[in-house]
Amino acid sequence: MNSSLQLLRRHVVGAFFLLTAAAGMVSCKTIEPEAPASMALRYGAITNPANVKVKVSLNNRAVYVLEGDEPRFVTAVAIGTPSDPTPTGSFKAFNKLPRKRSGTYGFFVKGDEIIPGKSSGLPSGYKYVGYPMPWWVEFKTGYGFHAGAVWPTPRTHGCLRLHRTVAKEFFEMIPAGATIQIDHSQPEDATIGKNVPRPTDYADPDHPRSVLITDAPLDRTSEILF
């Protein structure tokens, strides 16, 4: 074989191995999130809402929205305290309310006087205004996801708080009837749950009570601290 043919053969063989390696790299698919915006990881749009399910890891303080077995949305949550724990088990989403207020915790209002308190202790002459809980997705009677401060330690009365910048997005992607599985850990903790964005504004002062009793936290949730 002359030198020209040998050179040609080396080029052909080299090209073959390069193409084979490239094909192998494509076949080894890894799930990569889209560039994170605000407080969530996003993995593409949901195409079939009927296949949406939600997993919550209490230990990792994370919620995973899946379409089938494919991740779509991951964000941090605040969980219940030991005395008021978040329920565990399998539930269904229901009673979705974009403008909910608490029926238990809130404020006693009379003129310019605004006092925090429980509705059961409403003094005479005052009206009760519940604490804002916008973008409510209930999973068990009295328990739900809603916007609020996402603390890194157990903080809620059992509800699951979502950062105010992503609560609306979560609300809109979860259809009524979607399965919600809540446990102390989830398999996703070891994969997509490793890099969940963690809010750092949880200790920022709330807006004044005079603001929280208005429609502002319901109409402009992403702008109001509560």
ChimeraX attribute file (.defattr): number of C-alpha atoms within 10 A of each C-alpha:
attribute: neighborCount
match mode: 1-to-1
recipient: residues
	/A:1	5
	/A:2	6
	/A:3	8
	/A:4	8
	/A:5	10
	/A:6	11
	/A:7	10
	/A:8	11
	/A:9	12
	/A:10	11
	/A:11	11
	/A:12	11
	/A:13	10
	/A:14	12
	/A:15	12
	/A:16	12
	/A:17	11
	/A:18	11
	/A:19	11
	/A:20	11
	/A:21	12
	/A:22	11
	/A:23	11
	/A:24	11
	/A:25	10
	/A:26	9
	/A:27	9
	/A:28	7
	/A:29	8
	/A:30	7
	/A:31	10
	/A:32	11
	/A:33	16
	/A:34	13
	/A:35	10
	/A:36	13
	/A:37	11
	/A:38	14
	/A:39	19
	/A:40	25
	/A:41	24
	/A:42	18
	/A:43	19
	/A:44	12
	/A:45	11
	/A:46	17
	/A:47	9
	/A:48	9
	/A:49	15
	/A:50	14
	/A:51	15
	/A:52	23
	/A:53	23
	/A:54	22
	/A:55	21
	/A:56	28
	/A:57	23
	/A:58	23
	/A:59	13
	/A:60	19
	/A:61	24
	/A:62	26
	/A:63	29
	/A:64	25
	/A:65	24
	/A:66	19
	/A:67	19
	/A:68	13
	/A:69	10
	/A:70	14
	/A:71	24
	/A:72	20
	/A:73	24
	/A:74	28
	/A:75	26
	/A:76	28
	/A:77	29
	/A:78	28
	/A:79	30
	/A:80	20
	/A:81	15
	/A:82	12
	/A:83	10
	/A:84	14
	/A:85	16
	/A:86	23
	/A:87	18
	/A:88	14
	/A:89	11
	/A:90	14
	/A:91	17
	/A:92	17
	/A:93	20
	/A:94	18
	/A:95	14
	/A:96	21
	/A:97	15
	/A:98	19
	/A:99	16
	/A:100	17
	/A:101	18
	/A:102	15
	/A:103	15
	/A:104	16
	/A:105	18
	/A:106	22
	/A:107	23
	/A:108	23
	/A:109	20
	/A:110	13
	/A:111	7
	/A:112	7
	/A:113	11
	/A:114	19
	/A:115	15
	/A:116	15
	/A:117	18
	/A:118	18
	/A:119	18
	/A:120	10
	/A:121	10
	/A:122	15
	/A:123	12
	/A:124	8
	/A:125	8
	/A:126	15
	/A:127	15
	/A:128	24
	/A:129	23
	/A:130	21
	/A:131	22
	/A:132	26
	/A:133	23
	/A:134	26
	/A:135	27
	/A:136	28
	/A:137	27
	/A:138	21
	/A:139	25
	/A:140	16
	/A:141	8
	/A:142	12
	/A:143	16
	/A:144	21
	/A:145	25
	/A:146	30
	/A:147	29
	/A:148	27
	/A:149	23
	/A:150	25
	/A:151	22
	/A:152	16
	/A:153	11
	/A:154	21
	/A:155	19
	/A:156	21
	/A:157	17
	/A:158	21
	/A:159	25
	/A:160	29
	/A:161	24
	/A:162	28
	/A:163	26
	/A:164	25
	/A:165	18
	/A:166	20
	/A:167	24
	/A:168	19
	/A:169	13
	/A:170	23
	/A:171	20
	/A:172	12
	/A:173	17
	/A:174	21
	/A:175	19
	/A:176	17
	/A:177	15
	/A:178	19
	/A:179	18
	/A:180	23
	/A:181	19
	/A:182	20
	/A:183	16
	/A:184	13
	/A:185	16
	/A:186	20
	/A:187	10
	/A:188	18
	/A:189	19
	/A:190	11
	/A:191	10
	/A:192	17
	/A:193	21
	/A:194	11
	/A:195	13
	/A:196	20
	/A:197	17
	/A:198	19
	/A:199	19
	/A:200	11
	/A:201	12
	/A:202	17
	/A:203	12
	/A:204	10
	/A:205	9
	/A:206	13
	/A:207	13
	/A:208	12
	/A:209	17
	/A:210	11
	/A:211	14
	/A:212	21
	/A:213	21
	/A:214	12
	/A:215	12
	/A:216	13
	/A:217	24
	/A:218	20
	/A:219	13
	/A:220	11
	/A:221	24
	/A:222	16
	/A:223	12
	/A:224	18
	/A:225	19
	/A:226	22
